[in-house]
Structure formats: C-alpha cells, structure tokens
Amino acid sequence: MKDIELAKKILSEENLAIAIVREGKCIYKSDRRGIYPLYMALINHKEELQNASSADRVIGRGAAQLYEYAKVKYVFANVISEGTKEVLEKSGIAYEAEKTVPYIKNREQNGMCPVETLSYQSKDIDELLKNMASFLKGLNLI
C-alpha cells in the first residue's frame, strides 16, 4: 500500500485530524485540531517528515508552508484553501483534496483562520515558525 493510501486509511479509521506515514509506517498521528499537531510533528520529527505522506482533515496556507519546510512529498486533505494550493504547487508537493475553499475560516466561522492570516503576514518560514510558536503559547498549548 502506498504511504498516502495508508495515511488516509489511518486518518479515516481512527477518526484523526492528521496521520503521517513514511515507508509504510505511521510516524505521527493526532486527533487534536488546528495547527498544533502538525507544528509538533515538525518540531519533534522534522527529519522523519522528509519524503513522508500526510493525510490531514484541513490544510491551510500556514500548514502548507510547514509541509514545504519539512519536505513532505504528498498530502491529502478533506479541505484546503486556494492559498494552500499555491504553496503546494510552487513547492512541488503532490496533493489531493476533496474540497477547495477561498480560505480556511476561524472556529467562529466569521473570518480567516488565525494561522492562515499569520502565513500571509510572515515574510519567510522562520518568521512564520516564530509567529506560530507565539500563537500556540498564547493558547497555552506549548
């Protein structure tokens, strides 16, 4: 079974938010919402993420930039934004999505997701990572 197919199977069968597979093994999975699980996967498993495949419920532009930084080779999402597609296509990451939306909405559904906003405001990946860390600290997640 291809890595992306295994990641999709794990995501669905275990009702997760994210499942990352490399060389036939699940190297990271989580049921936590938002950017937190992908951010933690990057912080704790960066080397393992290279050439991995990820199945994710929602991938916004900020998450796409993390996937690009980690050199993930393939992503699947139930929902992605237009900005996500731009990042993935520019970086050469193969992807598939069930639905594309103009942007990822915040939890209140009344504006853009804060991480999607951060991704547009950050000039490079280093600034984005710093801004994400501040955001997650503000939520007492890290």
C-alpha positions in Angstrom: 0.0 0.0 0.0 1.3 3.5 -0.9 2.1 5.8 2.0 -0.6 8.2 1.2 -3.2 5.5 1.0 -2.1 4.2 4.4 -2.2 7.7 5.8 -5.7 8.2 4.5 -6.8 4.9 5.9 -5.4 5.6 9.4 -7.0 9.1 9.3 -10.4 7.8 8.5 -10.5 4.6 10.5 -9.1 6.2 13.7 -11.1 9.4 13.2 -8.0 11.6 13.5 -7.1 15.1 12.5 -3.7 14.1 10.9 -1.8 10.9 10.1 1.7 11.0 8.6 3.3 7.9 7.0 6.7 7.2 5.6 8.0 3.9 4.2 4.9 2.1 5.3 5.0 3.2 8.9 2.9 5.7 10.7 5.4 8.2 12.1 2.9 10.6 13.6 -0.8 10.9 14.2 -3.1 13.1 16.3 -6.8 13.8 16.9 -6.0 17.4 18.0 -7.5 20.2 15.9 -5.7 23.2 14.4 -2.1 23.7 13.6 -0.8 22.3 16.9 -0.4 18.6 15.8 1.5 19.5 12.5 3.6 22.0 14.4 4.5 19.4 17.0 5.2 16.8 14.3 7.6 19.3 12.7 9.3 20.2 16.0 9.7 16.6 17.1 10.1 14.6 13.9 11.4 17.0 11.2 14.0 14.6 9.7 11.4 11.8 9.5 8.9 14.0 7.7 11.1 14.3 4.6 9.5 12.4 1.8 6.6 11.4 4.0 2.9 11.5 3.0 0.3 13.1 5.2 -3.5 12.9 5.4 -5.0 15.9 7.2 -8.5 17.0 7.7 -7.9 20.7 6.9 -4.8 22.2 5.3 -4.5 25.9 5.3 -1.7 28.0 3.8 0.3 28.0 7.0 0.2 24.2 7.2 1.2 24.0 3.6 4.3 26.1 4.4 5.2 23.7 7.2 4.8 20.8 4.8 7.0 22.6 2.3 9.6 23.3 5.0 9.6 19.6 6.2 9.9 18.4 2.6 6.8 16.2 2.7 6.2 14.7 -0.7 2.4 14.1 -0.7 -0.6 15.5 1.2 -4.3 14.7 1.2 -6.9 16.9 2.8 -10.6 16.9 3.2 -10.5 20.7 2.8 -7.8 23.1 1.5 -7.7 26.8 0.7 -6.7 28.5 -2.5 -3.6 29.7 -0.8 -2.7 26.2 0.2 -2.8 25.1 -3.5 -0.5 27.9 -4.5 2.1 26.9 -1.8 1.9 23.2 -2.7 2.1 23.7 -6.4 5.1 26.1 -6.1 6.9 23.7 -3.9 6.2 20.6 -6.0 4.3 18.7 -3.3 1.7 16.4 -4.8 -1.7 16.8 -3.3 -5.3 15.8 -3.5 -8.3 17.4 -1.8 -12.0 16.7 -1.5 -12.9 20.4 -1.3 -11.2 23.7 -2.0 -12.4 26.9 -0.3 -11.2 30.5 -0.8 -9.6 30.5 2.7 -9.8 28.5 5.9 -12.3 30.0 8.4 -11.7 30.6 12.1 -13.5 28.5 14.6 -16.3 31.1 14.9 -16.8 30.9 11.1 -16.7 34.7 10.9 -13.3 35.4 9.4 -10.0 33.9 8.3 -8.2 31.3 10.4 -5.5 33.0 12.6 -2.8 30.7 11.2 -3.9 31.4 7.6 -3.6 35.1 8.5 -0.2 34.6 10.0 1.0 32.8 6.9 0.2 35.9 4.8 1.8 38.3 7.3 5.0 36.3 7.7 7.8 37.2 5.3 9.5 33.8 5.4 9.4 30.4 7.1 11.5 31.5 10.1 9.1 34.3 10.8 6.1 32.0 10.4 7.5 29.5 12.8 8.2 32.2 15.3 4.7 33.6 14.9 3.1 30.1 15.2 5.0 29.4 18.4 3.8 32.7 19.8 0.2 31.9 18.8 0.4 28.4 20.3 2.0 29.8 23.5 -0.9 32.3 23.7 -3.3 29.3 23.7 -1.2 27.6 26.4 -0.5 24.7 24.0 3.3 24.9 24.1 
